Amino acid sequence: MLTTGLFMSKSLHQDNKLVDTNFDRNHVWHPYSSANPINDNYAVKSAAGCEIELTNGKRLIDGMASWWSAIHGYQVKEINQAIRNQIESMSHVMFGGLTHQPATELCRKLIELTSQPLQRVFLSDSGSVSVEVAMKMALQYWHGNRKPQKSRFITVRNGYHGDTFGAMSVCDPVNGMHSLFRDVLPQAMFLPAPPAGFDMPLDNSWQHEVAQAFELHSDSLAAFIIEPVVQGAGGMRFYNPEYLTFIRQLCDEHEVLLIADEIATGFGRTGKLFAVEHAMICPDIMCLGKALTGGTLSLAATLCTDDVAETVCQSAAGVFMHGPTFMGNPLACAIANASIDLLLASPWQQRVKHIEQGLKRGLAPCAKSDQVADVRVLGAIGVIEMKQAIDVAALQSRVIANGAWIRPFGKLAYVMPPFIINEQQLNSLTKAICQAVGPV
Ligand SMILES: *Cc1c(COP(=O)(O)O)cnc(C)c1O
């Protein structure tokens, strides 16, 4: 192989601190992006409070909380202090055979905040990995139970659970963007999405179909995985929490574990600390991520019951077969502890309620546009569903011109702002979007 010159100077170096968008376009992957992007990414200089400042000086009200995560906004004094304090003692040590205060404190907090039966915590690097962990727990559970034939996952359409292979296998098979990988993914069983609408009365025919699937297939089912109450990246859909209660009952009756993926909904976003609380149910396994560190570092957790944990360890392996290199990273755990403390010390319920009212009021004018199919709000989540696929770059540039940041996909323009957004910023945000979506 001709390698001469491969490691010679490539003139990639740039000394100043400007964001080189030209370099970015030619060398840097972004989420779900082409190697030949048509549009440049917007270059960010800094972010503080509820605002993102671009290198061109433009300041944008953040409507995304960096994909559900930055619930306290940016440059949070308490979190920055927690980072400084933690690096003074250690930023990282391995978690195999060692433990430390930031991790034990975080796991204690998560156990206290979630429902009583969830007693064991597995820390990992990202939401997708926490879903892999949950799925592996379910599989090992049935091995430990001497029912290894229970090895399939059942879920609903319009779900999103991450981009790794196991997680992809339970994402919506059509809009999950993963049809390319279908041949190598384990075959999950898909039920129709729960009928839309948080307040809509229950649809008996849906329930009947779900019950029938349990009756026919429970011998082969390891676990039901679902995003409680809000389906996020798979369609920004809300559904009646009583469907969760119903699923919980079926799981109990038919010996199927229930995995709740709270990665997007956790930490207050829907108005409850965790969305399963709308249904007053407890899953056997629960995934947390995104807002866990207030959007500062990647960290996720998979919680499970004592029964799951103990049965997993009765499988032939005798242990749970997973252990990321950066498991329990002290810096990430310290940040999560600070973020949770900050959240619990804040009037987050009032803030979320306030955002809910502001979004309902502020986005209502969009519903008058004949291009808009639906406007819906739940907690600090606002969704405008268009009739046609959105020209993302065009809508984005109009919203940016109006002083706000959103990241639409498909037919959906949606917001989930930091909880600290103030009245005026919220008004400006919804106005920026409505004007851009127009004509109203
Ligand atoms: C974002 C998300 C994931 C994946 O988390 P990553 O940190 O991106 O790997 C999984 N499930 C849900 C519900 C999510 O919203």
The ligand as a MOL file (V3000), in Angstrom:
LIG
                    3D

  0  0  0     0  0            999 V3000
M  V30 BEGIN CTAB
M  V30 COUNTS 15 15 0 0 0
M  V30 BEGIN ATOM
M  V30 1 C -31.9520 10.2840 22.6230 0
M  V30 2 C -32.6330 9.0330 22.9770 0
M  V30 3 C -31.9450 7.8110 23.0430 0
M  V30 4 C -30.4820 7.6850 22.6840 0
M  V30 5 O -29.6480 8.4120 23.5230 0
M  V30 6 P -28.1760 8.8160 23.0300 0
M  V30 7 O -27.5580 9.4800 24.2170 0
M  V30 8 O -28.3330 9.7060 21.8540 0
M  V30 9 O -27.4830 7.5440 22.6810 0
M  V30 10 C -32.6560 6.6880 23.4140 0
M  V30 11 N -33.9680 6.7560 23.7210 0
M  V30 12 C -34.6470 7.9130 23.6770 0
M  V30 13 C -36.0920 7.9340 24.0530 0
M  V30 14 C -34.0200 9.0880 23.2940 0
M  V30 15 O -34.7140 10.2330 23.2090 0
M  V30 END ATOM
M  V30 BEGIN BOND
M  V30 1 1 1 2
M  V30 2 1 2 3
M  V30 3 2 2 14
M  V30 4 1 3 4
M  V30 5 2 3 10
M  V30 6 1 4 5
M  V30 7 1 5 6
M  V30 8 2 6 7
M  V30 9 1 6 8
M  V30 10 1 6 9
M  V30 11 1 10 11
M  V30 12 2 11 12
M  V30 13 1 12 13
M  V30 14 1 12 14
M  V30 15 1 14 15
M  V30 END BOND
M  V30 END CTAB
M  END
